[in-house]
Amino acid sequence: MRIRAGIVVVAAIVALTGSAGTNAVAESGGADRAALQQAMNDFVAAGATGVQLRVRDRSGEWTGSAGVAEIGRPEGVPVDGRFRAGSITKTFIATVLLQLVDEGKLGLDDPVGRYLPQFGVDHRITVRMILQHTSGLRSHTRGSDPADAADPLLVDDVFRTYLPDEIVRFVAAEPLKFDPGTGWSYSNTNYVLAGLLIEKLTGTPYAWQVNLRIVLPLGLWRTELPGQGMEILGPHAHGYLRYTEDGESKLFDITRLNPSWAGAAGEIISTTEDLTTFVTALAGGRLLSLALMEEMRDIHRLGSALGYGLGLFERDFPADCVGLGHNGRMLGYSSEMLSSPDGRASVVISVTEGAFAPESEAFQIAMIRLASLALCGLASPPLRPA
């Protein structure tokens, strides 16, 4: 499970959110709580180890969970336990970079190479392109191809430290997937570059800027960018990696790992409460000016119901209900963070993986079903292809 130069290849983040449209929440005033609990129970029955959810809508705020926090133990999943939120990190990083744009530190259409010439990044690649995944840069992590199955070699690599410079230099030496600006391809390397840009412009680690500009002002006291830190501190559910060895399917407890391979693309640890506060503040205009929020929602269409802006997915659910936010996958954990465009309704979901493969269509359907029910009050939406 490696690529040349020894950089870890990891399972991808499957895009389940996004697309433009109008805003609607179920006319009843919110999602039926009993139906939400049943949907979580169904998720666990299908093979997930645990699920936790927080929904905020016209009926108020509600949290729930299903499954167990650790295989072999009876304790349930804590309703506000901490978890690895993966690529939801990208929305934080994009928000900070857009704040720097608003401060005149750089322009969205400036070439990245102007600020980071040492990597030899193609001169046509702009700040906007790395935030929107239209740069053509390949990802240093695995794509969404189900054939990219996890294997035992990964277990040997999860404690290694990877430096952002190492990642970017490796990818910059590879051919582009397409000419910059002519296509779309999800690349975690884009956001490793975005983190380096923040550090170049501010002279401080990108994690400091996330803390200064987002975590502290919003009081996200259980949100952390751990760097090379391997532990999830405080109450949390365990994440598991499924792999095959000698023809036998096995589960490995991968809760403890070094997230440096993900860095600014996916290292964040948070809670459903903190992410609800963040996505609500973002959608409500508390973190970006109106002009920059419009830039963030300048959507590159990926299909009739899916689009990607600058660190932000938009997805059209049925009944004119829109989800605005991001999803995430970090080994052992899958998550979803969505808000209505006006910030009045939101849902955050964390699923700890087990026998239910996150790359499978069934897993994706279950996640969409739960998100749609929570955000829109829609019981069983069809899976609409992008």
N, C-alpha and C positions, 0 to 999 in steps of 0.2 A: 504494500500500500504506500508506495513511494514514487516520487518523480525524480528525474535527474537532478543532481546537486543536493539530494537528500532532504528536500522539503517535504513535510508530511502531506499526504493527499487525504482529504477528509470528505465525509459525506456532505452533499450540498444542502442549501436552504431552498425548499420548494415554495414558490411564490403563490400564496393563497389569498392575498388581499389586493384591492385596488380597482380603480376605474372611476371616471367622472359621471355625474348625474345629479339628480335631485335628492333631497334628504327626506327619509320617512322612517318612522318607528311605528310599531304596531298600534293600531287605533285604540286597542284596549288599554294603552298607557305603558306597556312594557312587556317583556318576555314573561311567560308563565314559569314561575319558580319550580314547580313540580316537574314540568317538562324539561327544564334545564338540568335538574338533578337526574332525571331518567336518561337524558342524553349523555351525561357524564358516566353514569352507570354502564350504559351501552358501550361507551368507549373502552372502559376497563374490561368489560366482558369480551370485547374483541381482541384483547391482548395487551393493552397499555397497562403499565404498572400503577400509575396514578394520574389524577387530573385535579387541577384547582382552577377556579374561575371567579372573576369578579365582574359584575355587570352594574352599570349605572344608567338609569333611564327615568322615565316619568314616574315610575312607581317607587323610586328611591335607589338605594344601593344594596346589593345582595352578594354574598360570597357563598361558595359551596365547594365541596371536594368529593372525590370518590377514589377507591383503591387504597393502597397502602404506601407508606413512606419508604419502606424498605422490604424487599422480598424476604420472607421467612420470619417477619415480625408482625404483630397485630396492629401496631399504631397506624392510624389513618393519615392521609396527606394533610398537613397543616393548611388551613384556608388562606393564610398569608405567609407561607414559607418562602424563603429565598430560593431562587433558581437561576440557572444560566440562561440568559435570554437571547444569546446568539446575535443574529443580524439586526435585531432591534437596536443594537449599538449604532448602526448606520444612521438612524434618524437623529440620534444625539450628535454624532459627528457632523452630519450635514447641517444641523441647526447652528452649531458653533461656527462652521465655515461661512455660512450665510450671514451670521452676525458680523463676522470680520469683513465680508463684502459690504455690508451696510455701513461699516466704520471706515470704508475707503482703503482698507489694507490690501485688497486685490479685487480684480474684476472676474465675473463668471466666465467671460470669454477670453481671459488671459491664458496663454500657454503655460501648462504646468512646468515645463522646462525652464521658464524664466526664473522661477523660484527654487527649483531643484535641479540645476543643470548637471549635477554629478552622476545622475542615473542614466543619462542618454535617452530619456523618454522622447518618443517621436514629437517633433516640434508642432505638429498639428493638433495634438491632444490638449484640450482646454480643461479648466476647472469644472465647467458645466458637464463636460463629457464624463469625467471620472465620477461625478456625483450621480449621473443618470445612467451609467453603464453603457455609454455609447462610444467609449474610447477605443474599443478594439483590443485592449490589453487582455491577455489571457489571465485566468484565475490561477493562483498558486494552490488552490484546493479543488477537490473533485467537483464535477458537474452533477446534474440530476439524473444521469443515466443509471437505471437500476442495475446495470451490469457492473457498476463500480461498487461492488459489495465490500463491506468491511472484512478485514482478515486479521489474524492474530498478530501480524507484524506491527499493527498500530499500537498494541499494548506496550511494545518496547519503546515507542516514540513519544508517548503522551507526557512524559516528564521533561523532555528536552526543551531548552530555550531557543526560540527563533527570533532573530533581530529583524526589524522592519527593513533595514538596508539590505540584508541578505535576501529577503523575499523580493524586493523591488528589483534589485540588480539581476536576479535570476530571470524574472518575468520580462524585464526590459530587453534582455538579450534574445528573447524568443520572437518569432514572426507574429505580427498582429493577426487577429482573427479576421478583421476587415478594416478597410480604410476608416480612420476616425470620423465619426459623425454619420456614417452610412448604414449602421446597423445597431443592434442591441444585443448584448450578451452579459449576463450577470457575472461579475468578476469581483471576488473579495479583494484582489490586489488594488483595485481602484480606491478602496477605502483605507488600505494601508498607506497609499500615497496621500490621501486626504488627511490622515493623521500626521504625516510628516510635514504637510503644508502648514497645518496649524502650529506645529512646533517651530517651523522656520519663521513664521510671521509673528509669533508671540515670544519666542525665546524660552518657552516653558513646555513641559510635557503636555500632550493633548489631554491627558486625564485631568491635569490641573485645570485646564480651561473648561472641560465639561463640568467639573465640580464648581468652579467659580461662577460660571454663567448659567448653569441649569440646576445642578444638585442642591447647592446651598440656597439660591433664591426660592426654589420650590419646596424645600424641606424634604428632599428625597433621602431620608436618613438611612435607609437600608439598601441604597443603590451604590454600587462600587464598580470601578474599573480596576481589576486586581493586578494587572500587569503580568508578572510571573507567579503571583500567589496561587497556590493549588487548592486551597480549602474553600468550602462554602461555609461561612460562619453563621451560627444561629440556626433556628429550626429550618429544616429543608427536607425535601424528598430526594431519594437517591435516583440517579440516572443509570441506565444499563445499555451496553452495546451488545448487539446480537452479531455473532459471527459463526462461521462454519469451519470446523477443524476435523480433518479425517472423516468428512462426510457427516459429522455430527454437529447439530446446531447448539451453540452455547451462549450464555449471557455472562458479560463481564461488568462488574460494578465500576463505572468510569466516572463516578462523582468527583473524585480527586484527580485533577490533571493540571498541566501547565498550559494556560490559554494563550501563550504568546504567539502561537501560530496564527491565531485569529486577530489579535491586536485590535486596532481601530475598526476592523470589519466585524468583530463579533465577540468581544471578551466580557461584556457587561454582565453583572449579577444584579438582580433586582427582585421586586415583589409585585404582585398584582396591584397593590395599593399605590406604590410609587409610580408604576407605569401608567395607571389610570390618571394620576395627577399630571404626569408629563404630557400624555397625548391630549388630555383635555385642555391644558394650558397652551399647547402648540396650536390646536385647532381653534382655540378661542382668541388667538392673537396676542398672547402674553409674552411670547418669546421672540417673535419676528415682526417687523413692520409689515403693513399690508402689501407693499410692493414686493418684499422678499418672500412673503407667503405665497404670492401669486407666482413667483419664480419657482418656488418649491413644488407648486402644483402645475407646473408647465409639463403636461403629461406626454410621454412617448407611448403611443398606443401599442399594446402587445396583442390585442384582439378586441372583440366586441365588448367584452366585459372586464378588461384588465389593462392597466397602464402603470407606468412608473415615472415619477417626477424626479426630484432631487432628494434622494434618501427617503422616499415616500412611495408606497404603493397606494393605488386607488382601485377599488373593485366595485362593480355594480352587482348587487344582489337583486333577485326578483322584487317586484312591487316598488320599484324606484327607490330602493334603500341603498345607500352608499357607505362603504367602509373606507376610512382614510387612516393609514398607519403603516405597520410593517410586521412581518413575521420573522421567526428566527429558528435556527437549528444549531445547537451545540451538542456535541457527542453526548447522547443519553437524554437530551431535552429538546422538545419542540414547543414553540410558543407563538402566540398571536396577540397583537395589540391593535385595536381598531377603535376609531371614533367616528361619529357622524361629523359631517363637515362643520357644523356649528358648535361642536363640542358638548352638546346636551346629552348625548348617549354614547356609551363606550363599553367595550368588553376587553378584558385581558385574560388569556388562557395560558396555562403551562401544563404540558403533558410530559410525564416521565416515561420514557420509552421502555419497552420490554420485548415481549414476543411479537408485538404488533409493529411491523416494519414501517418506519416513517416514509420510506421511498415508495410504498405501495399506493395504488389508487384508492384502496379501501381506507387507508389512514387519512389521505387527503380529503376524501368525502366526509369522513367522520369529523375532521377539524372544521371543514366548511359548514357542515350541518350545525355544529355547536355554535360557531361564530355567528351564523345567520340567525339562528334561534335567539341568541343572546342580544344581538344588536338590532335585529329587525322584527323579532317575534314571528319568524317564519319557520314552520315546523320541520319540513324536510325538503329543502330546495334541491332541484336537480343540479348535478355537477355540470356546469356550462364550460365547454372548452375555451381556452384563451384564444 
